[in-house]
Amino acid sequence: MTENRENIRLSPTAYLQQEETAATKSEYLAGELFPMVGGTANHNRIVVSLCSALDARLEKGRCEVFSSDLKLWVEAYDLFTYPDVMVICGAVQYYPGRMDVVANPTLIAEVLSKSTGGLDKGEKFTWYRALDSLQDYLLIDQYRVHVDWYHKLANGRWLLTEYVSLEDVLSLESINVELPIRLLYQRVDWSRV
């Protein structure tokens, strides 16, 4: 995560209480807070397009899509974060006593930005892999047509497939969805990248 200038150490309970009234979102890792930066218009366009495409294709009642307002808890790393998009299949597992923190996504997607791209590709993916429920991790570049799809194999290893064409179609077997790459980028303003 980005450098924590304030060096604040909080318990998970104190963090969650503070987050309820905070003017800006912060992520939490082992007692430290990391303020989140705002996204670009293209970043948000991709998130909305992905959520819409997934919601239209998901089997009703089996899986549902959530956007970045919902926190994710990764117990193994004492991490609370706000992924751009999550899909949860089956019953939602919540952090004890909370309805705004989940713990069992099947799919996580992050739209890459210049400030967080390295983190999303590196440490966050390491942290997310600690979730037994996670089957798919998408990294979507907002500056060019490029999607990295990591899929968990039966042996626990992760397979990377790259998509670099608007004509490509991503087959997400874990959620039974065919996702045309062109849908992710349909509203992107390429003059602003």
N, C-alpha and C positions, 0 to 999 in steps of 0.2 A: 504494500500500500504506500501511498505517498507519505512523506515525512510528517509526523505528528508534532506540530509546533507547540501545542499546549502541554504535552506530556501528562495528560489527565489519566488517572487510573480509576476505573469504576467497576463495581460488581455488575454482572449481567442484569440484575434487578434494577439497579440505579440507572444503567444505560437505557433500559426499556422504558422506565418512567420518564427520564429526560427526553427521550425521543418522541414521546407523546405530545410534548408542547414545544419542541425545538422549531425554530424558524427554518432551519435547513437540516437535511438528512446527514447522518454520520454512520459510518460502518464501525464495527467493533471487533477487535481482535485481542483476546487475552487481557482485557482490562484497559486497552488503549482505544481512543476514538480517532477516526480518520474522516474529516469532513469530505463530503462528496461535492464535486463540481457539477455545474449544469451541463446539459447536453446541447448539441447543435440542432438546428431544424432538421437536417438530414438524418441525424441520429434518431430523433423522435419519429420521423416518417418511416424509417425502417422498423422500429419497434411496433408502431401502430399497424403497419402492413403485415408484419409477422404474426402479431396477435390476431388480427382479422383473418388471415389465411388459415392459421391453426384452428381458430374457433369454428370456422366454416367447415373444416374437414374432420374434426375430432368426433369420434363416436359419442353421441349424447349419453350422459350418465356414466360413462366409463372413465373419461379423462376430461380435465378442464385446464384452460390457460389462465395464467396470472401475469400481470405486468409489474413494474418496478415499485409499486407502492407496498407490496407485501415483502416482509423480511424473510430471509432464509437463515436458519440456524444450522451450523455444522458443529455438532457437539465435540468431535474429536479435536478440533482446533480452537474451541471456545470462540467461534466466529459468528457474528451476525452481519449479514450483507444484504444488498438489494440487487439481485440479478435483474437484467433488463426484462427477460421473459422466462417463465417457468411453466412447465406442464406437469400436472400431478394426475396420476392414474390411480383409481381406487379411492379409498377413504383418505382424507387429508389428515396428516399427523401434525398436531400443533405443539409448540413449545408449551410446557406445563403452565396452565392458568392464563394462556394468551390465545387470542383469535387473530392476531396480526403477524404471527411468526410461524412458518411452516418448516418441516424437517424432511420431507420425502419427495422431492421432485424426480420425475423420470427423465425430463429434459430440462436443460438450462441453456439459454442463449444470451450471449453478450455481444453488443454492438461495439466495435473497437473505436476508440478515440485516440488522439495523439497522447493524451495524458495518462490513459489507463490501459492502452493496448498491451504493453509489456506485462503488466500485472495480470490481465485477463488470460494471456497465453501461458503464463508461468505459474506463479504462486497460487492464484485463484483456482486454476485447474487442478493443482495438487490438492488444495483444500477440498474442492468439490468432489474429487475422486474418493474421499473418505465416506461419502454417502452411499450406502448399499443400494438405495433405490435408483441412483443415477445410471442411465443407460446411454444418453446422448448429450453431447456438449457441442454447441454451435458457436463459432466465432465469425461474426459478420463484419466485414470491412465497410466503412461508410465512405471511403475515398476512392474506391474502385470496386468492380465486380469481383469479389473474392470471398468465398465462404469456406472455412475449415470445419469439417464435421468429424468429430471424434465419437466413435461408437464402441461400447464395451462388448467384447466378445464373450462367449460362454466360458472361456478359460480365465477371464478376469483381465486380459490384456486389452489395450485400447488401440483401435485401428483409425488412422487418419485418412480421410478422403477430401480432396480439394475440388472446389467448383469455381470456375472462372468464366463461365459463359452464361448469358441470360437464358440460353436454350436448355441448360442443364435442369434436371429434375432430381431432387433429393428424396430418397425413399427411407422414411423413418419407420422402420418395422416395429419398434417398441411402442409406438403410439398409433400405428396403422395409418400413416399419412404420407401421401405423395405431395411434395412441396416444390412447385416450379420456382426456380431462382428468380425469374423475372418479376414475380409477385413481391419479393422483398425490396426490389429497387424501383418499383413502378412510379413512385412519386419523388424520387431523389432528384434534386436540382444539381446536375453535374457542373454547372457554371460556378457553383459555390464551394467546390471541394479544394 
